[in-house]
Amino acid sequence: MGGMILPDADWRHREGLDRLVEVLGDARFVGGSVRDTLLGIPVSDLDVATPLSPQRVIELLKAAKIRVVPTGIDHGTVTAVLESGHVEVTTLRRDVSTDGRRATVAFTDDWREDAARRDFTINALYADPATGEIFDYFGGITDLEARHIRFIGDPLQRIAEDHLRILRFFRFLARFGDVADPAALEACTARARDLMALSRERIADELLKLLVTRDAVRVVGMMIERGIFVPVLPEITASDRFAHLAAREAEAELAPSAIRRLASLLPADAAIADGIAARLKLSNVQRRRLVAAVLPPEEAPRPLAYRVGVEAAVDRLLLSDRPIAEALAIRDWQPPRFPLSGGAIVARGIKAGPDVARLMKQIEGGWIAEGFPEEDRVAELADAAVAQALRSTSS
């Protein structure tokens, strides 16, 4: 489709951007920024492609006093640091060899060759910074209008080059697509076992992004049906709890959480969740949250939040059948601190030792049951508990 012009958008007026492309001379916007602008959604990452070599890019930017960091120079990418944020500048490339995990690239000055090594037609759109003219070598604009997610070239070959493209296909389908290209779907299904060759970090990164997309529930259901998870996450066997959670997040007007959504796909078993978190090499924070989220909420909202923390309590309540209002009621609640020290028990005549800890626990339980009353009431609870303990020891 020729003659299409990139619509104006906020990101095109970012400070320093005009100067950057002017200094490069031969450059085009590429990928997500072009795709998302055509879809009318905000652009986060900005990528510029150029036939200039990475060394030449660095020379030109340095001479123009634009800060440049050689972030991925072996793959032809450097990062220009502008007042308004980062812009990735990548030399046009073609694949020389691939092993399903990483590609060896050679630089080229042929825009079409660069487009041909990208994954999906909707990601291989380029725009001239000056005129806004769009260059579309593989029918990406037509696919974007139809919300059709399609590999460039032969899907089996594209998956063989980088196995992560299986998960990327489903993520883009869930984010932008209505129509899955049948050949792509068959190829992803046939090659699902290839995912085993990937690092677990790459799988986790792609999966967590997928889980928060607009159409994640339908697409995850499709992935389960086609056995996509079996090689790497065989524990994921049904998506009904995920659908239940997504509906409740929407009703509560809470932003979807990838870790909470992952919990909805797992059995209610902390040990299994911990094993999966380890397998996916999640961060310690993510791991703790996942393990806490899979368990059922066994008490009232505030006692639960006091015991496990507000975030875990909200996760558990949303994942359950309990009224949504319960999760919302504690979302901004700050659990109080128990206003009693072991010293206060000793001062009341109990000898330091295991009895003190036992009484503390008993008094804290009463305090929680009464809805976290003020210190005066805690003192009364302490007096009563200590008096009872002293009576039972003296009798």
Helices and strands as residue ranges (DSSP letters): G 10-13, H 17-24, E 28-30, H 32-39, E 47-50, H 54-63, E 67-72, G 73-75, E 77-82, E 85-91, E 93-98, E 103-107, H 111-116, G 121-123, E 125-127, E 134-136, H 140-145, E 148-149, H 155-161, H 165-176, E 179-180, H 182-190, G 192-197, H 200-211, H 216-225, H 240-252, H 258-264, H 270-279, H 284-293, H 301-308, H 310-319, H 324-330, H 342-347, H 354-369, H 375-394
